[in-house]
């Protein structure tokens, strides 16, 4: 995971990192994928929808795992609320090709799981700044897209491919 744990640390070039106020359990089932979500250009917590053109990131490590149980630990090092949704990636496509609807979100009807709860497992109202969320799911071999599906976050670059072998 990219890093830093205090104000002034960076989540990547140009990204300001908020301090993490909670952590995932130290022992989660299966292989762990650490996901960092962050945003650029804000100096304090901010709510509301993200405007188009905001610089945001979603970075997962590792980007390839073996099939079976996979635990996702999502750390929000940014100032906006974020989430992570796991979508199967259609054959012949690549991450970042989905077309958001008028509400700024992509279709998540095929979602296999979600991390959107601050300091807890599973779904909630989003991972607020400086917090961590997690989930464990079983994945078959294939290609998946990890996305933040809050308004305009996908269009602003919050996606990454995950390959399961």
C-alpha positions as CSV (number, residue, x, y, z in Angstrom):
1,X,0.0,0.0,0.0
2,X,1.3,3.5,-0.7
3,X,1.8,5.4,2.2
4,X,1.9,7.5,5.1
5,X,-0.1,7.6,8.2
6,X,-0.1,11.2,9.2
7,X,-1.0,14.6,7.9
8,X,1.6,15.7,5.4
9,X,2.3,12.1,4.2
10,X,1.4,11.2,0.7
11,X,-0.7,8.5,-0.9
12,X,1.1,9.0,-4.2
13,X,2.6,12.0,-6.0
14,X,0.5,15.0,-5.2
15,X,-2.0,13.3,-3.0
16,X,-2.4,14.5,0.6
17,X,-2.9,11.7,3.1
18,X,-5.2,12.0,6.0
19,X,-4.3,10.1,9.2
20,X,-5.8,6.7,9.6
21,X,-8.0,6.4,12.7
22,X,-8.7,2.7,12.6
23,X,-7.3,-0.5,11.1
24,X,-8.6,-3.8,9.8
25,X,-8.2,-7.0,11.8
26,X,-4.7,-8.4,11.6
27,X,-5.9,-11.8,10.5
28,X,-8.3,-11.9,7.6
29,X,-9.1,-15.1,5.5
30,X,-7.3,-15.8,2.3
31,X,-5.0,-13.5,0.4
32,X,-5.2,-9.8,1.3
33,X,-5.4,-7.1,-1.3
34,X,-4.6,-3.6,0.1
35,X,-6.5,-0.9,-1.6
36,X,-5.6,2.8,-1.2
37,X,-8.2,5.4,-2.2
38,X,-7.4,9.1,-2.2
39,X,-8.2,12.4,-3.8
40,X,-6.1,15.5,-4.7
41,X,-6.6,19.2,-4.2
42,X,-8.4,19.4,-0.9
43,X,-6.9,20.3,2.4
44,X,-9.9,19.4,4.7
45,X,-12.7,16.8,4.8
46,X,-15.3,17.5,2.2
47,X,-18.7,16.1,1.5
48,X,-21.0,16.2,-1.4
49,X,-20.5,15.0,-5.0
50,X,-17.1,15.2,-6.6
51,X,-16.9,17.5,-9.5
52,X,-15.9,16.1,-12.9
53,X,-12.2,16.5,-13.4
54,X,-11.2,16.0,-9.8
55,X,-8.0,14.0,-9.5
56,X,-8.6,10.8,-7.6
57,X,-7.0,7.4,-7.3
58,X,-7.7,3.8,-6.4
59,X,-4.6,1.6,-6.2
60,X,-4.7,-2.2,-5.3
61,X,-1.7,-4.2,-4.3
62,X,-1.2,-6.9,-5.4
63,X,-3.0,-6.7,-8.8
64,X,-3.0,-10.5,-9.3
65,X,-4.1,-13.1,-6.7
66,X,-4.9,-16.8,-6.7
67,X,-8.6,-17.9,-6.8
68,X,-10.4,-18.5,-3.6
69,X,-10.9,-16.3,-0.5
70,X,-9.7,-12.8,-1.0
71,X,-9.8,-10.1,1.7
72,X,-9.9,-6.5,0.6
73,X,-8.7,-3.8,3.0
74,X,-9.5,-0.3,1.8
75,X,-7.7,2.6,3.3
76,X,-9.1,6.1,2.6
77,X,-6.1,8.4,2.6
78,X,-8.0,11.2,1.0
79,X,-10.5,13.9,2.2
80,X,-13.7,12.7,0.4
81,X,-15.7,9.7,1.3
82,X,-15.0,6.7,-1.0
83,X,-15.9,3.0,-1.4
84,X,-14.8,0.0,-3.4
85,X,-17.1,-2.2,-5.5
86,X,-15.9,-5.5,-7.2
87,X,-17.2,-6.0,-10.7
88,X,-16.5,-8.8,-13.1
89,X,-14.6,-7.4,-16.2
90,X,-16.2,-8.4,-19.5
91,X,-14.1,-10.4,-21.9
92,X,-12.2,-8.2,-24.3
93,X,-12.5,-5.0,-22.2
94,X,-10.2,-3.3,-19.8
95,X,-10.7,-1.3,-16.6
96,X,-11.9,2.2,-17.1
97,X,-14.2,1.5,-20.0
98,X,-17.5,1.6,-18.3
99,X,-19.8,4.5,-19.1
100,X,-21.2,6.3,-16.1
101,X,-25.0,7.1,-16.2
102,X,-26.4,10.6,-15.7
103,X,-26.0,10.2,-11.9
104,X,-22.2,9.9,-12.4
105,X,-22.2,6.2,-11.4
106,X,-21.6,3.0,-13.3
107,X,-24.0,0.0,-13.3
108,X,-23.1,-2.2,-10.4
109,X,-25.9,-4.8,-10.9
110,X,-23.2,-7.5,-11.3
111,X,-21.3,-6.5,-8.1
112,X,-19.7,-9.4,-6.3
113,X,-19.0,-7.4,-3.1
114,X,-18.4,-4.0,-1.7
115,X,-16.4,-2.2,1.0
116,X,-18.2,0.9,2.1
117,X,-18.2,0.9,5.9
118,X,-15.9,3.0,8.0
119,X,-13.9,1.0,10.6
120,X,-15.9,-2.2,9.8
121,X,-16.6,-5.0,7.4
122,X,-18.9,-4.9,4.4
123,X,-21.4,-2.2,3.3
124,X,-22.3,1.1,4.8
125,X,-22.5,4.8,3.9
126,X,-18.9,5.0,2.5
127,X,-15.5,5.0,4.0
128,X,-14.9,8.5,5.4
129,X,-11.5,10.2,5.3
130,X,-8.9,8.6,7.5
131,X,-10.8,5.3,7.9
132,X,-10.5,1.7,6.8
133,X,-13.1,-0.8,5.7
134,X,-12.8,-4.5,4.6
135,X,-14.5,-7.5,3.3
136,X,-13.7,-11.1,2.3
137,X,-15.2,-12.8,-0.8
138,X,-14.5,-15.9,-2.8
139,X,-13.3,-15.1,-6.4
140,X,-13.1,-17.5,-9.3
141,X,-10.3,-17.2,-11.9
142,X,-11.0,-14.2,-14.1
143,X,-10.6,-10.5,-14.5
144,X,-12.3,-8.0,-12.2
145,X,-12.6,-4.3,-11.9
146,X,-12.3,-2.6,-8.6
147,X,-14.2,0.8,-8.7
148,X,-15.3,3.6,-6.4
149,X,-18.9,4.1,-7.5
150,X,-19.7,7.4,-5.8
151,X,-20.8,10.2,-8.0
152,X,-18.1,11.0,-10.6
153,X,-15.4,9.0,-8.8
154,X,-15.1,6.4,-11.5
155,X,-14.9,9.0,-14.3
156,X,-12.3,10.8,-12.2
157,X,-10.0,7.7,-12.3
158,X,-11.0,5.5,-9.4
159,X,-10.7,2.0,-11.0
160,X,-8.2,-0.8,-11.4
161,X,-8.1,-4.2,-12.8
162,X,-7.6,-7.3,-10.5
163,X,-6.6,-10.5,-12.1
164,X,-7.5,-13.8,-10.4
165,X,-5.5,-16.9,-11.5
